[in-house]
Amino acid sequence: MHHHDHPRVIIALTGGTMNIVEPSGASETHVWETGKAYWLPAMAPNTLHSDINAGDKPMEVMVVELEKEK
């Protein structure tokens, strides 16, 4: 489990389906297409999640976490 203090951009180098799972078991599914970028806001304080590849092939993403949101 980990936390993101800042907003971030996810760049899908090799796309796929990712489940974002919270400690409570709640989850959301993201489908990231190869070559596309996606904006994700900062997480609420004191929250955690895990990223789980829901597909049968490896995914590769670049995460750029921004120190300040404009």
PyMOL Python script that loads the backbone (N, CA, C, O; Angstrom):
from pymol import cmd

cmd.read_pdbstr("""\
ATOM      1  N   MET A   1       0.851  -1.176   0.000  1.00  0.00           N
ATOM      2  CA  MET A   1       0.000   0.000   0.000  1.00  0.00           C
ATOM      3  C   MET A   1       0.897   1.240   0.000  1.00  0.00           C
ATOM      4  O   MET A   1       1.989   1.252   0.567  1.00  0.00           O
ATOM      5  N   HIS A   2       0.391   2.269  -0.654  1.00  0.00           N
ATOM      6  CA  HIS A   2       1.139   3.515  -0.703  1.00  0.00           C
ATOM      7  C   HIS A   2       0.172   4.685  -0.841  1.00  0.00           C
ATOM      8  O   HIS A   2      -1.036   4.492  -0.980  1.00  0.00           O
ATOM      9  N   HIS A   3       0.716   5.899  -0.803  1.00  0.00           N
ATOM     10  CA  HIS A   3      -0.069   7.134  -0.813  1.00  0.00           C
ATOM     11  C   HIS A   3       0.564   8.112  -1.794  1.00  0.00           C
ATOM     12  O   HIS A   3       1.778   8.096  -1.996  1.00  0.00           O
ATOM     13  N   HIS A   4      -0.254   8.962  -2.403  1.00  0.00           N
ATOM     14  CA  HIS A   4       0.231  10.027  -3.284  1.00  0.00           C
ATOM     15  C   HIS A   4      -0.176  11.364  -2.674  1.00  0.00           C
ATOM     16  O   HIS A   4      -1.360  11.699  -2.627  1.00  0.00           O
ATOM     17  N   ASP A   5       0.815  12.128  -2.205  1.00  0.00           N
ATOM     18  CA  ASP A   5       0.547  13.437  -1.606  1.00  0.00           C
ATOM     19  C   ASP A   5       0.185  14.493  -2.639  1.00  0.00           C
ATOM     20  O   ASP A   5      -0.453  15.495  -2.313  1.00  0.00           O
ATOM     21  N   HIS A   6       0.590  14.270  -3.879  1.00  0.00           N
ATOM     22  CA  HIS A   6       0.444  15.288  -4.916  1.00  0.00           C
ATOM     23  C   HIS A   6      -0.352  14.743  -6.098  1.00  0.00           C
ATOM     24  O   HIS A   6      -0.436  13.531  -6.290  1.00  0.00           O
ATOM     25  N   PRO A   7      -0.941  15.654  -6.895  1.00  0.00           N
ATOM     26  CA  PRO A   7      -1.581  15.191  -8.124  1.00  0.00           C
ATOM     27  C   PRO A   7      -0.530  14.575  -9.036  1.00  0.00           C
ATOM     28  O   PRO A   7       0.663  14.848  -8.898  1.00  0.00           O
ATOM     29  N   ARG A   8      -0.984  13.741  -9.968  1.00  0.00           N
ATOM     30  CA  ARG A   8      -0.016  13.041 -10.800  1.00  0.00           C
ATOM     31  C   ARG A   8      -0.573  12.766 -12.186  1.00  0.00           C
ATOM     32  O   ARG A   8      -1.783  12.760 -12.412  1.00  0.00           O
ATOM     33  N   VAL A   9       0.351  12.542 -13.095  1.00  0.00           N
ATOM     34  CA  VAL A   9       0.016  12.146 -14.452  1.00  0.00           C
ATOM     35  C   VAL A   9       0.527  10.723 -14.634  1.00  0.00           C
ATOM     36  O   VAL A   9       1.675  10.419 -14.307  1.00  0.00           O
ATOM     37  N   ILE A  10      -0.330   9.856 -15.157  1.00  0.00           N
ATOM     38  CA  ILE A  10       0.043   8.480 -15.479  1.00  0.00           C
ATOM     39  C   ILE A  10       0.202   8.415 -16.991  1.00  0.00           C
ATOM     40  O   ILE A  10      -0.730   8.750 -17.722  1.00  0.00           O
ATOM     41  N   ILE A  11       1.355   7.995 -17.469  1.00  0.00           N
ATOM     42  CA  ILE A  11       1.585   7.801 -18.894  1.00  0.00           C
ATOM     43  C   ILE A  11       1.701   6.304 -19.128  1.00  0.00           C
ATOM     44  O   ILE A  11       2.595   5.649 -18.592  1.00  0.00           O
ATOM     45  N   ALA A  12       0.792   5.768 -19.932  1.00  0.00           N
ATOM     46  CA  ALA A  12       0.781   4.327 -20.199  1.00  0.00           C
ATOM     47  C   ALA A  12       1.779   4.008 -21.308  1.00  0.00           C
ATOM     48  O   ALA A  12       1.513   4.270 -22.481  1.00  0.00           O
ATOM     49  N   LEU A  13       2.921   3.445 -20.937  1.00  0.00           N
ATOM     50  CA  LEU A  13       3.920   3.027 -21.919  1.00  0.00           C
ATOM     51  C   LEU A  13       3.481   1.722 -22.567  1.00  0.00           C
ATOM     52  O   LEU A  13       3.657   1.533 -23.771  1.00  0.00           O
ATOM     53  N   THR A  14       2.917   0.832 -21.780  1.00  0.00           N
ATOM     54  CA  THR A  14       2.258  -0.386 -22.252  1.00  0.00           C
ATOM     55  C   THR A  14       0.940  -0.458 -21.494  1.00  0.00           C
ATOM     56  O   THR A  14       0.933  -0.702 -20.288  1.00  0.00           O
ATOM     57  N   GLY A  15      -0.157  -0.251 -22.177  1.00  0.00           N
ATOM     58  CA  GLY A  15      -1.457  -0.125 -21.533  1.00  0.00           C
ATOM     59  C   GLY A  15      -2.000  -1.426 -20.966  1.00  0.00           C
ATOM     60  O   GLY A  15      -1.421  -2.500 -21.126  1.00  0.00           O
ATOM     61  N   GLY A  16      -3.139  -1.285 -20.295  1.00  0.00           N
ATOM     62  CA  GLY A  16      -3.803  -2.428 -19.701  1.00  0.00           C
ATOM     63  C   GLY A  16      -4.864  -1.973 -18.723  1.00  0.00           C
ATOM     64  O   GLY A  16      -5.255  -0.806 -18.713  1.00  0.00           O
ATOM     65  N   THR A  17      -5.324  -2.894 -17.906  1.00  0.00           N
ATOM     66  CA  THR A  17      -6.362  -2.615 -16.917  1.00  0.00           C
ATOM     67  C   THR A  17      -5.768  -2.719 -15.521  1.00  0.00           C
ATOM     68  O   THR A  17      -5.146  -3.721 -15.167  1.00  0.00           O
ATOM     69  N   MET A  18      -5.970  -1.668 -14.735  1.00  0.00           N
ATOM     70  CA  MET A  18      -5.406  -1.593 -13.392  1.00  0.00           C
ATOM     71  C   MET A  18      -6.535  -1.433 -12.385  1.00  0.00           C
ATOM     72  O   MET A  18      -7.403  -0.577 -12.555  1.00  0.00           O
ATOM     73  N   ASN A  19      -6.528  -2.248 -11.342  1.00  0.00           N
ATOM     74  CA  ASN A  19      -7.448  -2.077 -10.220  1.00  0.00           C
ATOM     75  C   ASN A  19      -6.719  -1.315  -9.125  1.00  0.00           C
ATOM     76  O   ASN A  19      -5.607  -1.671  -8.733  1.00  0.00           O
ATOM     77  N   ILE A  20      -7.364  -0.260  -8.638  1.00  0.00           N
ATOM     78  CA  ILE A  20      -6.845   0.528  -7.523  1.00  0.00           C
ATOM     79  C   ILE A  20      -7.643   0.086  -6.301  1.00  0.00           C
ATOM     80  O   ILE A  20      -8.853   0.302  -6.236  1.00  0.00           O
ATOM     81  N   VAL A  21      -6.969  -0.533  -5.331  1.00  0.00           N
ATOM     82  CA  VAL A  21      -7.655  -1.162  -4.201  1.00  0.00           C
ATOM     83  C   VAL A  21      -7.274  -0.461  -2.897  1.00  0.00           C
ATOM     84  O   VAL A  21      -6.096  -0.258  -2.605  1.00  0.00           O
ATOM     85  N   GLU A  22      -8.299  -0.097  -2.121  1.00  0.00           N
ATOM     86  CA  GLU A  22      -8.106   0.540  -0.818  1.00  0.00           C
ATOM     87  C   GLU A  22      -8.065  -0.530   0.273  1.00  0.00           C
ATOM     88  O   GLU A  22      -8.493  -1.659   0.035  1.00  0.00           O
ATOM     89  N   PRO A  23      -7.556  -0.199   1.470  1.00  0.00           N
ATOM     90  CA  PRO A  23      -7.502  -1.183   2.558  1.00  0.00           C
ATOM     91  C   PRO A  23      -8.872  -1.775   2.905  1.00  0.00           C
ATOM     92  O   PRO A  23      -8.950  -2.913   3.369  1.00  0.00           O
ATOM     93  N   SER A  24      -9.941  -1.022   2.689  1.00  0.00           N
ATOM     94  CA  SER A  24     -11.294  -1.515   2.994  1.00  0.00           C
ATOM     95  C   SER A  24     -11.763  -2.587   2.012  1.00  0.00           C
ATOM     96  O   SER A  24     -12.752  -3.277   2.255  1.00  0.00           O
ATOM     97  N   GLY A  25     -11.031  -2.715   0.891  1.00  0.00           N
ATOM     98  CA  GLY A  25     -11.445  -3.645  -0.152  1.00  0.00           C
ATOM     99  C   GLY A  25     -12.156  -2.954  -1.302  1.00  0.00           C
ATOM    100  O   GLY A  25     -12.336  -3.543  -2.368  1.00  0.00           O
ATOM    101  N   ALA A  26     -12.564  -1.697  -1.090  1.00  0.00           N
ATOM    102  CA  ALA A  26     -13.178  -0.930  -2.179  1.00  0.00           C
ATOM    103  C   ALA A  26     -12.156  -0.778  -3.298  1.00  0.00           C
ATOM    104  O   ALA A  26     -10.958  -0.646  -3.047  1.00  0.00           O
ATOM    105  N   SER A  27     -12.644  -0.799  -4.533  1.00  0.00           N
ATOM    106  CA  SER A  27     -11.707  -0.675  -5.649  1.00  0.00           C
ATOM    107  C   SER A  27     -12.347   0.063  -6.810  1.00  0.00           C
ATOM    108  O   SER A  27     -13.571   0.158  -6.912  1.00  0.00           O
ATOM    109  N   GLU A  28     -11.506   0.578  -7.675  1.00  0.00           N
ATOM    110  CA  GLU A  28     -11.958   1.165  -8.930  1.00  0.00           C
ATOM    111  C   GLU A  28     -11.038   0.655 -10.023  1.00  0.00           C
ATOM    112  O   GLU A  28      -9.868   0.361  -9.781  1.00  0.00           O
ATOM    113  N   THR A  29     -11.574   0.553 -11.218  1.00  0.00           N
ATOM    114  CA  THR A  29     -10.826   0.009 -12.341  1.00  0.00           C
ATOM    115  C   THR A  29     -10.506   1.113 -13.332  1.00  0.00           C
ATOM    116  O   THR A  29     -11.370   1.916 -13.686  1.00  0.00           O
ATOM    117  N   HIS A  30      -9.261   1.146 -13.776  1.00  0.00           N
ATOM    118  CA  HIS A  30      -8.819   2.095 -14.796  1.00  0.00           C
ATOM    119  C   HIS A  30      -8.313   1.303 -15.990  1.00  0.00           C
ATOM    120  O   HIS A  30      -7.538   0.360 -15.837  1.00  0.00           O
ATOM    121  N   VAL A  31      -8.756   1.692 -17.181  1.00  0.00           N
ATOM    122  CA  VAL A  31      -8.222   1.117 -18.415  1.00  0.00           C
ATOM    123  C   VAL A  31      -7.339   2.183 -19.037  1.00  0.00           C
ATOM    124  O   VAL A  31      -7.817   3.242 -19.443  1.00  0.00           O
ATOM    125  N   TRP A  32      -6.046   1.893 -19.108  1.00  0.00           N
ATOM    126  CA  TRP A  32      -5.075   2.844 -19.629  1.00  0.00           C
ATOM    127  C   TRP A  32      -4.573   2.360 -20.979  1.00  0.00           C
ATOM    128  O   TRP A  32      -4.049   1.252 -21.097  1.00  0.00           O
ATOM    129  N   GLU A  33      -4.737   3.202 -22.000  1.00  0.00           N
ATOM    130  CA  GLU A  33      -4.339   2.859 -23.358  1.00  0.00           C
ATOM    131  C   GLU A  33      -2.892   3.266 -23.609  1.00  0.00           C
ATOM    132  O   GLU A  33      -2.457   4.337 -23.189  1.00  0.00           O
ATOM    133  N   THR A  34      -2.158   2.407 -24.294  1.00  0.00           N
ATOM    134  CA  THR A  34      -0.760   2.679 -24.624  1.00  0.00           C
ATOM    135  C   THR A  34      -0.638   4.040 -25.302  1.00  0.00           C
ATOM    136  O   THR A  34      -1.378   4.357 -26.234  1.00  0.00           O
ATOM    137  N   GLY A  35       0.317   4.841 -24.811  1.00  0.00           N
ATOM    138  CA  GLY A  35       0.608   6.137 -25.411  1.00  0.00           C
ATOM    139  C   GLY A  35      -0.228   7.285 -24.898  1.00  0.00           C
ATOM    140  O   GLY A  35       0.023   8.433 -25.265  1.00  0.00           O
ATOM    141  N   LYS A  36      -1.219   7.015 -24.060  1.00  0.00           N
ATOM    142  CA  LYS A  36      -2.068   8.082 -23.539  1.00  0.00           C
ATOM    143  C   LYS A  36      -1.653   8.455 -22.121  1.00  0.00           C
ATOM    144  O   LYS A  36      -1.061   7.659 -21.391  1.00  0.00           O
ATOM    145  N   ALA A  37      -1.985   9.703 -21.753  1.00  0.00           N
ATOM    146  CA  ALA A  37      -1.682  10.207 -20.417  1.00  0.00           C
ATOM    147  C   ALA A  37      -2.997  10.455 -19.679  1.00  0.00           C
ATOM    148  O   ALA A  37      -4.006  10.819 -20.283  1.00  0.00           O
ATOM    149  N   TYR A  38      -2.965  10.253 -18.367  1.00  0.00           N
ATOM    150  CA  TYR A  38      -4.164  10.378 -17.538  1.00  0.00           C
ATOM    151  C   TYR A  38      -3.838  11.190 -16.288  1.00  0.00           C
ATOM    152  O   TYR A  38      -2.789  11.000 -15.672  1.00  0.00           O
ATOM    153  N   TRP A  39      -4.745  12.095 -15.920  1.00  0.00           N
ATOM    154  CA  TRP A  39      -4.594  12.948 -14.742  1.00  0.00           C
ATOM    155  C   TRP A  39      -5.279  12.292 -13.550  1.00  0.00           C
ATOM    156  O   TRP A  39      -6.432  11.870 -13.641  1.00  0.00           O
ATOM    157  N   LEU A  40      -4.562  12.210 -12.434  1.00  0.00           N
ATOM    158  CA  LEU A  40      -5.149  11.728 -11.183  1.00  0.00           C
ATOM    159  C   LEU A  40      -4.858  12.760 -10.099  1.00  0.00           C
ATOM    160  O   LEU A  40      -3.717  13.204  -9.970  1.00  0.00           O
ATOM    161  N   PRO A  41      -5.860  13.150  -9.319  1.00  0.00           N
ATOM    162  CA  PRO A  41      -5.645  14.149  -8.270  1.00  0.00           C
ATOM    163  C   PRO A  41      -4.879  13.564  -7.087  1.00  0.00           C
ATOM    164  O   PRO A  41      -4.703  12.350  -6.977  1.00  0.00           O
ATOM    165  N   ALA A  42      -4.428  14.453  -6.209  1.00  0.00           N
ATOM    166  CA  ALA A  42      -3.796  14.013  -4.963  1.00  0.00           C
ATOM    167  C   ALA A  42      -4.815  13.210  -4.158  1.00  0.00           C
ATOM    168  O   ALA A  42      -6.021  13.433  -4.256  1.00  0.00           O
ATOM    169  N   MET A  43      -4.314  12.292  -3.378  1.00  0.00           N
ATOM    170  CA  MET A  43      -5.194  11.492  -2.525  1.00  0.00           C
ATOM    171  C   MET A  43      -5.527  12.265  -1.254  1.00  0.00           C
ATOM    172  O   MET A  43      -4.772  13.143  -0.837  1.00  0.00           O
ATOM    173  N   ALA A  44      -6.647  11.938  -0.651  1.00  0.00           N
ATOM    174  CA  ALA A  44      -7.011  12.533   0.632  1.00  0.00           C
ATOM    175  C   ALA A  44      -5.962  12.142   1.674  1.00  0.00           C
ATOM    176  O   ALA A  44      -5.380  11.060   1.589  1.00  0.00           O
ATOM    177  N   PRO A  45      -5.717  13.013   2.654  1.00  0.00           N
ATOM    178  CA  PRO A  45      -4.725  12.690   3.687  1.00  0.00           C
ATOM    179  C   PRO A  45      -5.038  11.360   4.383  1.00  0.00           C
ATOM    180  O   PRO A  45      -6.202  11.000   4.565  1.00  0.00           O
ATOM    181  N   ASN A  46      -4.001  10.654   4.760  1.00  0.00           N
ATOM    182  CA  ASN A  46      -4.095   9.401   5.519  1.00  0.00           C
ATOM    183  C   ASN A  46      -4.853   8.291   4.794  1.00  0.00           C
ATOM    184  O   ASN A  46      -5.465   7.441   5.440  1.00  0.00           O
ATOM    185  N   THR A  47      -4.820   8.290   3.463  1.00  0.00           N
ATOM    186  CA  THR A  47      -5.432   7.210   2.694  1.00  0.00           C
ATOM    187  C   THR A  47      -4.348   6.444   1.947  1.00  0.00           C
ATOM    188  O   THR A  47      -3.310   7.002   1.591  1.00  0.00           O
ATOM    189  N   LEU A  48      -4.600   5.174   1.719  1.00  0.00           N
ATOM    190  CA  LEU A  48      -3.645   4.303   1.036  1.00  0.00           C
ATOM    191  C   LEU A  48      -4.348   3.544  -0.077  1.00  0.00           C
ATOM    192  O   LEU A  48      -5.575   3.435  -0.093  1.00  0.00           O
ATOM    193  N   HIS A  49      -3.558   3.022  -1.008  1.00  0.00           N
ATOM    194  CA  HIS A  49      -4.097   2.129  -2.027  1.00  0.00           C
ATOM    195  C   HIS A  49      -2.992   1.230  -2.564  1.00  0.00           C
ATOM    196  O   HIS A  49      -1.803   1.482  -2.369  1.00  0.00           O
ATOM    197  N   SER A  50      -3.424   0.175  -3.246  1.00  0.00           N
ATOM    198  CA  SER A  50      -2.515  -0.716  -3.974  1.00  0.00           C
ATOM    199  C   SER A  50      -2.933  -0.707  -5.433  1.00  0.00           C
ATOM    200  O   SER A  50      -4.116  -0.581  -5.747  1.00  0.00           O
ATOM    201  N   ASP A  51      -1.960  -0.841  -6.323  1.00  0.00           N
ATOM    202  CA  ASP A  51      -2.220  -0.938  -7.758  1.00  0.00           C
ATOM    203  C   ASP A  51      -2.057  -2.396  -8.164  1.00  0.00           C
ATOM    204  O   ASP A  51      -1.004  -2.992  -7.936  1.00  0.00           O
ATOM    205  N   ILE A  52      -3.094  -2.973  -8.764  1.00  0.00           N
ATOM    206  CA  ILE A  52      -3.059  -4.383  -9.141  1.00  0.00           C
ATOM    207  C   ILE A  52      -3.374  -4.514 -10.625  1.00  0.00           C
ATOM    208  O   ILE A  52      -4.419  -4.057 -11.088  1.00  0.00           O
ATOM    209  N   ASN A  53      -2.473  -5.134 -11.363  1.00  0.00           N
ATOM    210  CA  ASN A  53      -2.687  -5.390 -12.779  1.00  0.00           C
ATOM    211  C   ASN A  53      -3.808  -6.418 -12.911  1.00  0.00           C
ATOM    212  O   ASN A  53      -3.672  -7.552 -12.450  1.00  0.00           O
ATOM    213  N   ALA A  54      -4.921  -6.020 -13.544  1.00  0.00           N
ATOM    214  CA  ALA A  54      -6.075  -6.910 -13.681  1.00  0.00           C
ATOM    215  C   ALA A  54      -6.031  -7.718 -14.972  1.00  0.00           C
ATOM    216  O   ALA A  54      -6.917  -8.535 -15.224  1.00  0.00           O
ATOM    217  N   GLY A  55      -5.014  -7.499 -15.783  1.00  0.00           N
ATOM    218  CA  GLY A  55      -4.912  -8.213 -17.052  1.00  0.00           C
ATOM    219  C   GLY A  55      -3.983  -9.408 -16.968  1.00  0.00           C
ATOM    220  O   GLY A  55      -3.470  -9.747 -15.902  1.00  0.00           O
ATOM    221  N   ASP A  56      -3.775 -10.042 -18.121  1.00  0.00           N
ATOM    222  CA  ASP A  56      -2.897 -11.212 -18.163  1.00  0.00           C
ATOM    223  C   ASP A  56      -1.545 -10.903 -18.803  1.00  0.00           C
ATOM    224  O   ASP A  56      -0.735 -11.806 -19.013  1.00  0.00           O
ATOM    225  N   LYS A  57      -1.299  -9.615 -19.116  1.00  0.00           N
ATOM    226  CA  LYS A  57      -0.014  -9.196 -19.682  1.00  0.00           C
ATOM    227  C   LYS A  57       0.574  -8.093 -18.813  1.00  0.00           C
ATOM    228  O   LYS A  57      -0.170  -7.346 -18.176  1.00  0.00           O
ATOM    229  N   PRO A  58       1.894  -7.980 -18.777  1.00  0.00           N
ATOM    230  CA  PRO A  58       2.515  -6.910 -17.993  1.00  0.00           C
ATOM    231  C   PRO A  58       2.113  -5.530 -18.505  1.00  0.00           C
ATOM    232  O   PRO A  58       1.893  -5.335 -19.700  1.00  0.00           O
ATOM    233  N   MET A  59       2.022  -4.582 -17.584  1.00  0.00           N
ATOM    234  CA  MET A  59       1.783  -3.175 -17.910  1.00  0.00           C
ATOM    235  C   MET A  59       3.029  -2.399 -17.541  1.00  0.00           C
ATOM    236  O   MET A  59       3.781  -2.789 -16.649  1.00  0.00           O
ATOM    237  N   GLU A  60       3.237  -1.294 -18.240  1.00  0.00           N
ATOM    238  CA  GLU A  60       4.337  -0.400 -17.893  1.00  0.00           C
ATOM    239  C   GLU A  60       3.803   1.020 -17.945  1.00  0.00           C
ATOM    240  O   GLU A  60       3.300   1.466 -18.976  1.00  0.00           O
ATOM    241  N   VAL A  61       3.915   1.725 -16.829  1.00  0.00           N
ATOM    242  CA  VAL A  61       3.452   3.111 -16.767  1.00  0.00           C
ATOM    243  C   VAL A  61       4.546   3.985 -16.173  1.00  0.00           C
ATOM    244  O   VAL A  61       5.403   3.523 -15.420  1.00  0.00           O
ATOM    245  N   MET A  62       4.490   5.259 -16.535  1.00  0.00           N
ATOM    246  CA  MET A  62       5.364   6.257 -15.927  1.00  0.00           C
ATOM    247  C   MET A  62       4.460   7.152 -15.086  1.00  0.00           C
ATOM    248  O   MET A  62       3.437   7.637 -15.570  1.00  0.00           O
ATOM    249  N   VAL A  63       4.834   7.368 -13.837  1.00  0.00           N
ATOM    250  CA  VAL A  63       4.060   8.221 -12.941  1.00  0.00           C
ATOM    251  C   VAL A  63       4.867   9.484 -12.690  1.00  0.00           C
ATOM    252  O   VAL A  63       5.999   9.427 -12.208  1.00  0.00           O
ATOM    253  N   VAL A  64       4.272  10.629 -13.024  1.00  0.00           N
ATOM    254  CA  VAL A  64       4.903  11.926 -12.774  1.00  0.00           C
ATOM    255  C   VAL A  64       4.060  12.616 -11.717  1.00  0.00           C
ATOM    256  O   VAL A  64       2.939  13.048 -11.986  1.00  0.00           O
ATOM    257  N   GLU A  65       4.608  12.717 -10.512  1.00  0.00           N
ATOM    258  CA  GLU A  65       3.888  13.334  -9.406  1.00  0.00           C
ATOM    259  C   GLU A  65       4.316  14.796  -9.326  1.00  0.00           C
ATOM    260  O   GLU A  65       5.508  15.098  -9.268  1.00  0.00           O
ATOM    261  N   LEU A  66       3.333  15.708  -9.322  1.00  0.00           N
ATOM    262  CA  LEU A  66       3.599  17.141  -9.374  1.00  0.00           C
ATOM    263  C   LEU A  66       3.604  17.730  -7.972  1.00  0.00           C
ATOM    264  O   LEU A  66       2.700  17.475  -7.176  1.00  0.00           O
ATOM    265  N   GLU A  67       4.615  18.507  -7.685  1.00  0.00           N
ATOM    266  CA  GLU A  67       4.726  19.084  -6.351  1.00  0.00           C
ATOM    267  C   GLU A  67       3.606  20.079  -6.078  1.00  0.00           C
ATOM    268  O   GLU A  67       3.073  20.134  -4.970  1.00  0.00           O
ATOM    269  N   LYS A  68       3.245  20.874  -7.101  1.00  0.00           N
ATOM    270  CA  LYS A  68       2.197  21.879  -6.928  1.00  0.00           C
ATOM    271  C   LYS A  68       1.196  21.766  -8.060  1.00  0.00           C
ATOM    272  O   LYS A  68       1.568  21.573  -9.218  1.00  0.00           O
ATOM    273  N   GLU A  69      -0.081  21.887  -7.718  1.00  0.00           N
ATOM    274  CA  GLU A  69      -1.144  21.858  -8.720  1.00  0.00           C
ATOM    275  C   GLU A  69      -1.476  23.289  -9.106  1.00  0.00           C
ATOM    276  O   GLU A  69      -1.661  24.143  -8.240  1.00  0.00           O
ATOM    277  N   LYS A  70      -1.551  23.554 -10.406  1.00  0.00           N
ATOM    278  CA  LYS A  70      -1.901  24.914 -10.857  1.00  0.00           C
ATOM    279  C   LYS A  70      -3.319  24.952 -11.333  1.00  0.00           C
ATOM    280  O   LYS A  70      -3.801  26.004 -11.751  1.00  0.00           O
TER     281      LYS A  70
END
""", "prot")
cmd.dss("prot")
cmd.show_as("cartoon", "prot")
cmd.util.cbc("prot")
cmd.orient("prot")
